[in-house]
Amino acid sequence: MVEDVVKTLKVRIKNEVLTTRKKERLWRITGRDTRIIEKYVRIIHHNRRKICTKTKNGKIRVHRGKLDELTLTTSKVKEEERRKTVPHDLKRMFPYCSHNEFQECRDIAVQLYEQGYRPSPTRPPIKRARRQLINGKRFILIHLPKEKNNTLTRWWVGIRDSLDTWRRNTPYHQKLWLPLEMSTFHQKELKKGRVKSLELRYKRSTHEWWVYFQLRVLPPSFYPTKEDNSSSLPSAVLGIDLGINIPAAGVLLTPKKKLTKKEIKFWYNKQWNRINHRYKLKLSRLQRKAALNDQSGKKHQIYRFLALLRRRYKNVKRAYIYQFISDVVQTIETYARMYDLFVVVGYPKHIREEKGKGKSTRNFRRKLHQWNFSLVLTLLRRALILRGFDPHRILTIEERGTSSHCSRCGRKVIRPVRGLVHCSSCGYTFHSDLTGAMNIARKFLGVLFRPQGNTITDYLTGQRFSSTHFIVCLGLSHWLQPQ
C-alpha cells in the first residue's frame, strides 16, 4: 500500500502590500515564538538524560509528555492530575501565550533537537522571526473570484493573531490577513493534497516574508491491481551501489540467467566532475589566503568572497543532486514498466569510521566526508514514493564487503587496477561498482531464502517488512548459485 507523503510548498507574501501594522505584528509574533523555541531547546539539552531516548539506528527521540511535565502547568483537569508547579514554568515567563501555541513551539524545538541542533555559547541562537507553525484550524486559506475581487490579490491566508487586542476592556484575538503571490504552479500543487499546516519565515537577505505550506499527498499506486503487479510481469531486483567518483551503478537481476547491456547502468556526469574540481580549487585557494590574512592581522574582504563562493557551490551541488535523482528515477520507471520491480540500494554504514585516519589517504577522506549519501537515499526514496512505488519496493541494506567479493563464486577478490576486481579462484574480472551492485541484489535475495528470515529491515528508515511482500522474488533463486 502506498503511504502518504508530506510536501512543502513555498509561497511569497506580497510584502509591498503589507501595512506597517501587519509587519509589526508579524515581527512581534514570530520574535516571541522564536524566543520560546530557543528556551525549549535549552531545557531539552539540560534534561536530555530524563526525556531523551536513543533508537536502534542511533537517532535521538524526545518524549513530549515528559517535556510538558517540566515546562507547562495544568488547570483544566481533575484535582489529582493538576500540575500547579513545574521546574521551568514557561507560562510565567510568557503570560500572554496560549497552551496551544506553547505546544506548537515545543514541536518545532523537538524537531530541531532531533535533527542535531545543540545550544552552545559559541553557536549563535535561532534567527529571530524565522519560524512559527500553525496547525489545525488556526489558519484560513481563501480564494476570491475575479468578479468579487476589487484588489490585485486573489489569494489570502488568515492566521490567528496570538497577541491580545483590547476593545471595551475585553481582550480578543482577531485574524491577521496576509496577501499571497500565488501562481498557477502553486494552485496545481495545492489541488494534489490537503494542507496540513503552514509556517511563516522571514528571509533576511531579501527582507521578505514567506509562507511554507505542508501538504499531505497520497500518490497513486504504480501497480494499481494485483493482476498488473504479480501475474503479468516477471519479477526483477535492481541493485544500486552508490560511489564517490562514479555516483551510482546499477545491475538488474531478471529471470534470465545472464546479464545483458540493457541490464547494466552507470549514472555518471563528466561535466559535474570538472565543475566540482574547479570549485574545490577556488575554495582551497581562498582558505589559504584567509589563513595568511589571519596570521598577519590584516583586515580583508576575503571572508565575504569565501562565504559567497561556498553558498554558490552549495546551490550548484544541490542542483546536480536533484538532476542525478531525476535520472535514476527515470531509469527505474523504465524498468518498472517491464518487470515487477524491487529496488535495493546499498547503505554505506560506518564507512567513515572504517576509512579513518591511518586507513586511507587524506584526499580520499576529504571526498568521503563531503559525500552526501544519506541525502541521496532520502531524496531517491521520496521521489519513488511520490511516483506511486510501495515502501517495501524501495529498500536500503548494508553494503559492507559487497565490492570486495566475487559476484560469481562469492570469494575474496583483489583489485589490480582502480575500478576493476579480479577473482583468483574463478578468474572472473568485472567492474568494482557493478560487482558491488550485483552483490547488493544477491544479498537481498539471500535474506529472503534464509530459514529464519521472516522480516527485512530497511536501514534508512528502520521499518520492517514481512517476507510475504517478496514472494514474487522466489523465481530469482538461480542468482544465488555459483555462476
Buried (B, 14 or more C-beta within 10 A) or exposed (E): EBEBBEBEBEBBBBBEEBEEEBEEBBBBBBBBBBBBBBBBBBBBBEBBEEBBEEEEEEEBEBBEEBBBBBBBBBEEEEEEEEBEEBEBBBBEEBEEBEBBBBBBBBBBBBBBBBEEBEBEEEEEEBEBBBBBBBBEEBBEBEEEEEEEEEEEBBBBBBBBBBBEEEEEEEEEEEEBBBBBBBEEEBEEBBEBBEBBBBBBBBEEEEEBBBBBBBBBBEBEBBBEEEEEBBEEBBBBBBBBBBBEEBBBBBBBBBEEEEBEEEBBBBBBBEEBEEBBEEBBEBBEEBEEBBEEBEEEEEEEEBBEBBEEBBEEBEEBBEEBBEEBBEBBBEBBBEBBEEBBBBBBBBBBBEBEEEBEEEEEEEEEBEBBEEBEBEEBBBBBBBBBBBBBBBBBBBBBBBBBEBBBBBBBBBEEBEEEEEEBBBBEEBEBBBBBBBBBBBBBBBBBBBBBEEEEEEEBBBBBBEBEBEBEBBEBBEEBEEBEEEE
